[in-house]
């Protein structure tokens, strides 16, 4: 009997509260003037900065298509692009739509980029762990993804990218290229035959 009273009390309370609302309703849409939009959502600059603003561009990154070739895919990054931020977008991997279309990434999702920048037309990428732990064919694709993505970042920045060098904790790594060789400086030309663009 006590449970029935408690249940009945909760039911009556729920019905009473269902008629309450904190937002008044109207029968038609209301126009909000720009000056009434809160939190500076319509501002052209970043709140709390000295007229700071961010512009975005579409930047290609290379992922693995269904045929096992490297194909460009667009990502939105701040402009001008920075090699480190673009490579981090690359590590995120394919979108759900791309994955549904059979696209993958040879780069491990837990790969950590310590730093990445251009100096003298060469991209220097410092990783926390070596790519050599991957199977050889996957390692070649992973290096190809990084070098072709770096090349396109360089094209956006008008830098003639000669290639990339990968270090692990500052120690230079020999990187595999198609054909069975290893090089310290890998070039976009080394991976052109894997490109589907």
C-alpha positions in Angstrom: 0.0 0.0 0.0 2.8 2.4 0.9 4.5 1.8 -2.6 1.2 2.6 -4.3 1.0 5.9 -2.4 4.6 6.8 -3.3 4.0 5.8 -7.0 0.8 7.9 -7.1 2.6 10.9 -5.5 5.4 10.7 -8.1 2.8 10.4 -10.9 0.9 13.5 -9.7 4.1 15.4 -9.3 5.3 14.5 -12.8 2.0 15.6 -14.3 2.1 18.9 -12.4 5.7 19.6 -13.5 5.1 18.6 -17.1 3.0 21.8 -17.6 5.8 24.0 -16.3 8.5 25.5 -18.5 11.2 28.1 -18.0 11.0 29.2 -21.7 7.8 30.9 -22.8 6.4 29.5 -26.0 5.2 31.5 -29.0 3.1 30.6 -31.9 5.6 31.9 -34.5 9.4 32.2 -34.8 10.9 35.3 -33.2 13.7 37.4 -34.8 16.7 37.9 -32.7 18.6 41.1 -33.4 22.4 40.7 -33.8 23.0 42.9 -30.7 20.9 40.4 -28.6 23.1 37.3 -29.5 25.0 36.4 -26.3 28.6 35.5 -25.7 29.9 37.3 -28.8 28.9 34.4 -31.0 28.6 36.7 -34.0 31.9 38.5 -33.4 34.6 38.5 -36.1 37.4 38.2 -33.5 38.1 35.9 -30.6 36.7 37.2 -27.4 39.3 38.1 -24.8 42.0 38.8 -27.4 43.3 41.9 -29.0 41.3 41.5 -32.2 42.6 37.9 -32.7 41.0 35.8 -35.4 41.4 32.4 -36.9 40.9 31.5 -40.6 40.6 27.9 -41.8 41.5 26.3 -45.1 41.1 22.8 -46.6 44.3 20.9 -46.6 44.9 17.5 -48.2 46.2 14.6 -46.2 46.9 11.2 -47.6 45.0 8.0 -46.5 45.0 4.5 -47.9 42.3 3.7 -50.4 40.7 0.3 -51.1 43.4 -0.6 -53.7 46.2 0.0 -51.2 47.3 3.3 -52.8 47.6 6.7 -51.1 44.8 9.1 -51.9 44.3 12.7 -50.9 41.5 13.6 -48.6 40.6 17.1 -47.4 40.9 18.3 -43.7 40.0 21.7 -42.3 43.0 23.2 -40.5 43.9 26.8 -39.4 45.5 29.0 -42.0 48.4 29.1 -42.6 48.9 25.4 -42.1 51.5 24.1 -39.7 53.1 20.7 -40.5 52.6 19.5 -36.9 48.8 20.2 -36.9 48.2 18.8 -40.3 50.1 15.5 -39.4 47.9 15.3 -36.3 44.9 15.5 -38.5 46.4 12.7 -40.6 46.8 10.5 -37.5 43.1 10.9 -36.6 42.6 8.8 -39.8 39.7 8.5 -42.2 36.3 9.9 -41.4 33.3 7.6 -40.9 32.2 8.2 -44.4 35.7 7.4 -45.8 35.9 4.3 -43.6 32.6 3.2 -45.0 34.1 3.6 -48.5 37.0 1.3 -47.6 39.6 3.9 -46.8 42.1 3.2 -44.0 45.3 4.6 -42.5 48.6 2.8 -42.0 49.5 5.1 -39.1 48.6 3.8 -35.7 45.9 5.9 -33.9 48.1 6.1 -30.8 51.1 7.6 -32.6 52.4 10.7 -30.8 54.1 13.5 -32.7 56.5 15.3 -30.5 57.3 18.0 -33.0 57.1 18.6 -36.8 58.4 21.6 -38.7 60.2 22.6 -42.0 63.8 23.7 -42.1 65.6 24.3 -45.4 62.9 22.5 -47.4 63.0 19.4 -45.2 60.3 18.3 -42.9 61.6 17.1 -39.6 59.2 14.9 -37.7 60.0 13.7 -34.2 57.9 10.8 -33.0 57.5 9.2 -29.5 57.7 5.6 -30.9 59.2 4.2 -34.1 57.2 3.1 -37.1 59.4 0.1 -37.4 57.1 -1.8 -35.0 54.6 -2.0 -37.9 54.6 -4.7 -40.5 56.9 -3.7 -43.4 54.2 -3.0 -46.0 52.2 -0.9 -43.4 55.3 1.0 -42.5 56.0 1.9 -46.1 52.4 3.2 -46.5 52.7 5.1 -43.2 55.9 6.8 -44.3 54.3 7.5 -47.7 51.2 9.1 -46.0 53.5 11.4 -44.0 55.8 12.4 -46.8 53.0 13.1 -49.4 51.0 15.1 -46.8 54.2 17.1 -45.9 54.7 17.8 -49.6 51.2 19.3 -49.9 51.6 21.4 -46.8 54.8 22.8 -48.4 52.9 23.5 -51.6 50.4 25.5 -49.6 53.2 27.4 -47.9 55.2 27.8 -51.2 58.0 25.8 -49.8 59.8 23.3 -52.1 59.7 20.2 -49.9 62.7 17.9 -50.6 61.3 15.3 -48.2 61.0 14.4 -44.6 63.3 12.9 -41.9 61.8 11.1 -39.0 63.4 10.9 -35.6 62.3 9.1 -32.5 63.2 11.0 -29.4 65.7 12.9 -31.5 67.4 9.8 -32.9 67.3 9.7 -36.8 65.5 6.7 -38.3 66.1 4.8 -41.5 62.8 4.7 -43.3 61.7 2.1 -45.8 60.8 3.1 -49.3 59.1 1.0 -52.0 61.6 -1.3 -53.7 63.2 -2.5 -50.5 65.7 0.3 -49.7 66.0 2.4 -46.6 66.8 6.1 -46.5 67.1 8.8 -43.8 65.6 11.5 -46.1 62.6 10.2 -47.9 61.2 12.2 -50.8 57.8 12.5 -52.4 59.3 11.0 -55.6 60.1 7.8 -53.6 56.3 7.2 -53.0 54.9 8.6 -56.3 54.1 5.1 -57.5 51.9 4.5 -54.4 50.0 7.7 -55.0 46.5 7.6 -56.5 46.4 11.3 -57.3 
